[in-house]
Structures are given as C-alpha cells and as structure tokens.
C-alpha cells in the first residue's frame, strides 16, 4: 500500500563496502542486496530485539483471535469473520517482511534473489490493500448494524460476507499484479543494492536504468484508486453512523452504540496513521536522515499487526470473554 520514494545517490550507500557497489551492466539481476537500515548497521542487533518481540506478539495475538473465533460458535457472525480476515492479512503482511529483516539484523544475510524480492513486493502491497479493504467491510458492518439494525441479518448474510471477502481479496491481488511484472521488465544497470530493509515497490524500481514513469504513475493510481477510495467509503460510513448516534434519545445509548465502533476505529488508526506519517516524512522530510526514514517504514510493517489484536481484546466483549474463559479453564 505504502509508496516509498527512495530516490538515492551513491553517497547513501557508503556504509556498505565499496566492493559491493558494482555498477556493471546487467539486464536481469540474479540477486539484490538489502542494506537493512543504512547508517545503523552497528545498532541493528539491538533494533532487532523490539522488532522480534513485537513480531512474536503480533503472531501470537492474531493466531489467538483465529482460534477463539473458530472454537466459539457464538462468534460466527459477519463482524468476527471480518476480524479473522484482518488477522490473516496482518499475519501475512508481517511474515512477508520480518523474517528476512531479522536475518539481516542477526546474520547479515543481505542477499535476496530477484524472484524472491519481487514476490515479497507483491505480498507486501497486495495484503496491505486487502487489509484496507477489510476495514471498509467492517465500516459497512457497523453502518448496517447501527443505521439499519432490523435489516442486519437479512443484509449481511453468510453469502454476502463471503462475496465481500472474495471481492476484497481479488481487488488486492489483481491491482498489485503490475508491480512485479513491470519491475521484472525494467533493465537494471546501476546497482543491485536496495537501501532498505525490504523490497518495496519504488525502492526496487528506482534501481532501474530506464524511464520508470509507468511504474511510478501506476503506483499513484493504485494508491488513490484503492486506498483513497477505501478512506472515502470509511469516512462516508462514519458520517452516517455518527449522524444516527447523535439522534439517539439518551447519552447512555449514544455512548453504548459508539462503543461498538471503538475497536474498528482503533484498527483504522493503527493502519492509516503510521502510513500517513511515514508518507509525509518521505515526501517532505528532505532533511530527515535516511536511516530514520527506513526505520519508520520498517516499523510501519509491525504496527497494524501488533496493535490490532490488543484493540480487539480490549474492546470486543465476546473475544475478551472467551479469552478469559480459556485461561480460566486451563488454570482449573
């Protein structure tokens, strides 16, 4: 989802050995070299500790959500199906980047094959798009539940939920397909070094020795058509939801109804706020050090997967109750 416009000069590569700055012509490189966090090579082993801990929490938390929803029949409803899909996308997003990132930090295993790099690029962007689409589906769920409660069960049937999830998956998968195909098409004759911790779209195609306007324009098209439309639909949904909430007769009723939206709002914040902050830094933070920009982009891969389970446990009564029940049974 996030575009990272890393237009870098050779000076940014100086922390890496000069022997690796091979500028010989090669049309299709066999491998790329991921620098990790340029300029912070000495500190990467320490940076890996919170990264590893956060990744472990994200994996444990999202798998717990999937387990609880699977085992509890009362949670087999539209909102919880969307939560499961969100957990799956979080797991795939973080797993597509963190293991390789940690291998760079721990073992200096910087090489990644050209095909593996393009595969990682595809998974990062496609599942980020799917996650955004799932948040739109959850906004639709809240809109129907609050604005048309009597029609909720008739509108969001299992069949309709399946169609929504299929549309989200196909949308995320198809819209990002041109990324790796265009990246494979470009000739690479400058360097095989990517000054980043993972293979983001722009970070890779910037290495091409050709006019990459098509890749750049398509990236903007994907950003505005997919993420832009998602944000628009979420904003419209919550405008209607808030209007319905303010029409409720008592303050308690308004607070109780708004409380059912808290977990969704937190999930939206965990996805879009770091992305928005990171995008602003990359576009306008010209004096910001490169290592800080790459660090922010790397952290962005962890924030939504780790934050989402915590928000859901705290704000989703059914999941919290079932989780406490599981621990109680284990102790007794």
C-alpha positions in Angstrom: 0.0 0.0 0.0 2.7 2.4 1.0 4.8 4.0 -1.7 8.4 4.7 -0.5 10.0 7.1 -2.9 13.7 6.5 -2.1 15.5 8.4 -4.8 19.0 7.9 -3.5 22.5 8.8 -4.6 25.7 6.7 -4.2 26.5 8.7 -1.1 23.7 6.9 0.7 25.4 3.6 0.1 28.7 4.4 1.7 28.1 2.4 4.9 28.3 -0.7 2.7 31.6 -1.9 1.3 32.7 -0.2 -1.9 33.4 -3.5 -3.5 29.7 -4.2 -3.5 28.9 -1.1 -5.5 29.2 -2.9 -8.7 27.8 -0.7 -11.5 28.4 -3.2 -14.3 25.6 -3.6 -16.7 23.1 -6.4 -16.0 19.7 -6.5 -17.5 18.2 -9.0 -15.1 20.0 -9.2 -11.8 20.1 -12.6 -10.1 20.2 -11.1 -6.6 19.6 -7.8 -4.8 21.3 -6.7 -1.6 19.1 -5.3 1.2 21.1 -3.0 3.4 18.7 -3.2 6.4 18.8 0.3 8.0 21.7 2.2 6.3 23.8 4.0 8.8 22.6 2.0 11.8 24.4 -1.3 11.0 26.2 -1.3 14.4 22.9 -0.9 16.2 20.8 -3.3 14.2 21.3 -6.2 16.6 19.7 -4.0 19.3 17.0 -2.8 17.0 16.1 -6.4 16.3 15.1 -7.1 19.9 11.9 -4.9 19.9 11.2 -5.9 16.3 11.4 -9.6 17.2 9.3 -9.1 20.4 6.7 -7.1 18.5 6.5 -9.7 15.7 6.1 -12.5 18.3 3.2 -10.6 19.9 1.6 -10.0 16.6 1.8 -13.6 15.6 0.5 -14.9 18.9 -2.3 -12.3 19.1 -3.6 -12.8 15.6 -3.5 -16.6 15.9 -5.4 -16.4 19.2 -8.1 -14.4 17.5 -8.4 -17.0 14.8 -8.5 -19.8 17.4 -11.1 -18.2 19.6 -13.5 -17.3 16.7 -13.1 -20.9 15.3 -13.9 -22.5 18.6 -16.8 -20.3 19.7 -20.0 -20.7 17.6 -21.5 -17.5 19.0 -18.7 -15.6 17.3 -19.6 -16.9 13.8 -21.0 -13.7 12.6 -20.1 -11.1 9.9 -18.0 -8.8 12.1 -16.0 -11.6 13.5 -15.4 -13.1 10.0 -14.0 -9.7 9.0 -11.9 -9.8 12.2 -10.5 -13.1 11.1 -9.7 -11.9 7.7 -8.0 -8.9 9.2 -5.9 -11.2 11.4 -4.9 -13.3 8.4 -3.8 -10.2 6.4 -1.8 -8.9 9.4 0.0 -12.2 9.7 0.9 -12.4 6.0 2.0 -8.7 5.9 4.3 -9.1 8.9 5.6 -12.5 7.9 6.4 -11.4 4.4 9.0 -8.9 5.8 10.1 -9.6 9.4 11.9 -12.9 9.0 14.1 -11.6 6.3 14.5 -8.3 8.2 15.7 -10.2 11.3 18.1 -12.3 9.2 19.7 -9.1 8.0 20.0 -7.8 11.6 21.2 -11.0 13.1 23.2 -12.8 10.5 24.0 -10.0 7.9 22.1 -12.1 5.4 21.5 -9.3 3.0 21.2 -11.1 -0.3 17.7 -11.8 -1.7 17.1 -13.4 -5.1 15.4 -11.2 -7.8 12.3 -13.5 -7.8 12.1 -13.6 -4.0 12.3 -9.8 -4.0 9.5 -9.4 -6.5 7.4 -12.0 -4.6 8.0 -10.1 -1.3 7.0 -6.8 -3.1 3.8 -8.4 -4.3 2.8 -9.8 -0.9 3.5 -6.6 1.0 1.4 -4.4 -1.3 -1.4 -6.8 -2.1 -2.1 -7.7 1.5 -1.8 -4.1 2.6 -4.6 -3.3 0.1 -6.6 -6.3 1.3 -6.3 -5.0 4.9 -7.6 -1.6 3.9 -10.5 -3.3 2.0 -11.4 -5.3 5.1 -11.6 -2.1 7.1 -14.1 -0.8 4.6 -16.1 -4.1 5.0 -16.0 -3.6 8.8 -17.3 0.0 8.3 -20.2 -1.4 6.3 -20.9 -3.8 9.1 -21.1 -1.0 11.6 -23.2 1.1 9.3 -25.8 -1.6 8.8 -25.8 -2.6 12.5 -26.3 1.0 13.7 -28.3 2.7 11.0 -30.4 -0.3 9.9 -30.4 -2.8 12.8 -33.6 -4.6 11.8 -32.2 -5.4 8.4 -28.8 -6.5 9.7 -29.3 -10.3 9.5 -31.0 -10.1 6.1 -28.3 -7.8 4.6 -25.1 -9.3 5.9 -25.8 -13.0 5.3 -23.0 -15.5 5.2 -23.3 -15.5 1.4 -22.9 -11.7 1.3 -20.0 -11.8 3.7 -18.3 -14.4 1.5 -18.8 -12.2 -1.6 -17.4 -9.2 0.2 -14.3 -11.0 1.3 -13.8 -12.5 -2.1 -14.1 -9.0 -3.7 -11.5 -7.7 -1.2 -9.1 -10.5 -1.9 -9.4 -10.3 -5.7 -9.1 -6.5 -5.6 -5.9 -6.5 -3.5 -4.4 -9.4 -5.6 -5.2 -8.0 -9.0 -4.5 -4.3 -8.6 -0.9 -5.1 -7.4 -0.1 -7.6 -10.2 1.5 -5.0 -12.4 4.1 -4.1 -9.7 6.3 -7.2 -10.1 5.7 -7.6 -13.8 6.8 -4.0 -14.5 9.7 -4.3 -12.1 10.8 -7.5 -13.9 10.5 -5.7 -17.3 13.0 -2.9 -16.5 16.7 -3.2 -17.2 19.0 -2.9 -14.1 22.4 -1.5 -14.8 23.2 0.8 -11.9 23.5 -1.2 -8.7 21.8 -4.2 -7.1 21.8 -2.6 -3.6 18.5 -1.6 -2.1 19.0 0.9 0.8 16.0 -0.6 2.7 15.1 -3.5 4.9 12.5 -5.0 2.5 11.7 -4.9 -1.3 9.2 -2.1 -1.5 7.9 -1.2 -5.0 9.6 2.2 -5.5 12.7 1.2 -3.6 13.3 -1.6 -6.3 12.3 0.2 -9.5 14.4 3.2 -8.6 17.4 1.0 -9.3 16.4 0.5 -13.0 18.3 2.4 -15.7 15.2 3.3 -17.7 12.3 5.6 -17.6 10.1 4.2 -14.8 7.3 6.6 -15.2 4.8 3.8 -15.9 5.7 2.1 -12.6 5.5 5.4 -10.7 2.2 6.5 -12.3 0.7 3.1 -11.7 1.8 3.2 -8.1 0.0 6.5 -7.6 -3.1 5.2 -9.5 -3.2 2.2 -7.2 -2.7 4.4 -4.1 -5.5 6.8 -5.0 -7.9 4.3 -6.6 -7.7 1.6 -3.8 -6.6 3.3 -0.6 -8.1 6.7 -1.5 -11.5 5.1 -2.2 -11.3 3.0 0.9 -10.7 6.0 3.1 -13.6 7.8 1.3 -16.1 5.0 1.9 -15.0 4.7 5.6 -15.4 8.4 6.0 -18.9 8.4 4.4 -19.9 5.4 6.6 -18.9 7.0 9.8 -20.6 10.3 8.8 -23.8 8.4 8.6 -23.1 6.4 11.7 -22.4 9.5 13.8 -25.5 11.1 12.5 -27.5 8.1 13.6 -25.8 8.0 17.0 -26.5 11.7 17.7 -30.2 11.1 17.0 -30.4 8.6 19.9 -32.5 9.8 22.8 -30.1 9.4 25.7 -26.4 9.9 26.4 -26.0 6.3 27.6 -27.5 4.9 24.4 -25.2 7.1 22.4 -22.1 6.1 24.3 -23.0 2.4 24.2 -23.6 2.5 20.5 -20.4 4.4 19.8 -18.6 1.9 22.0 -19.3 -0.9 19.4 -17.2 1.1 16.9 -14.2 1.6 19.1 -12.3 -1.5 18.0 -12.8 -0.7 14.4 -11.7 2.9 14.8 -8.6 1.7 16.6 -7.8 -0.7 13.8 -8.3 2.1 11.2 -5.9 4.4 13.2 -3.3 1.6 13.5 -3.2 1.2 9.7 -3.7 4.7 8.3 -2.0 7.0 10.9 1.5 5.4 10.6 1.1 5.2 6.8 0.2 8.8 6.6 3.0 9.9 9.0 5.5 7.8 7.0 4.3 9.2 3.7 4.6 12.8 4.8 8.2 12.1 6.0 9.3 10.6 2.8 7.7 13.3 0.7 8.5 16.4 2.7 11.2 15.4 5.2 14.1 16.2 2.9 16.5 16.9 5.8 15.5 13.8 7.7 18.3 11.2 7.8 17.9 8.2 5.6 18.2 5.7 8.5 15.2 7.4 10.2 13.1 7.1 7.1 13.9 3.5 6.6 13.3 2.8 10.3 9.9 4.4 10.2 8.9 2.4 7.1 10.1 -0.8 8.8 8.2 -0.1 12.0 5.1 0.5 9.8 5.2 -3.2 8.8 4.7 -4.1 12.5 2.3 -1.5 14.0 -1.0 -2.7 12.5 -0.4 -6.5 13.0 0.7 -5.9 16.6 -1.9 -3.2 17.6 -5.0 -4.8 16.1 -5.3 -7.8 18.5 -4.8 -5.6 21.5 -7.6 -3.2 20.5 -9.9 -6.1 19.7 -9.3 -7.9 23.0 -9.9 -4.7 24.9 -13.0 -3.5 23.0 -14.6 -6.7 21.7 -16.6 -8.1 24.6 -17.2 -11.5 23.1 -13.5 -12.2 22.3 -12.3 -10.8 25.6 -14.8 -13.0 27.5 -13.8 -16.1 25.5 -10.1 -15.5 26.1 -10.6 -15.2 29.8 -12.6 -18.3 29.7 -9.8 -20.2 28.0 -7.3 -19.2 30.6 -9.7 -20.0 33.5 -10.2 -23.5 32.2 -6.5 -24.0 31.9 -5.9 -22.9 35.5 -8.8 -25.1 36.9 
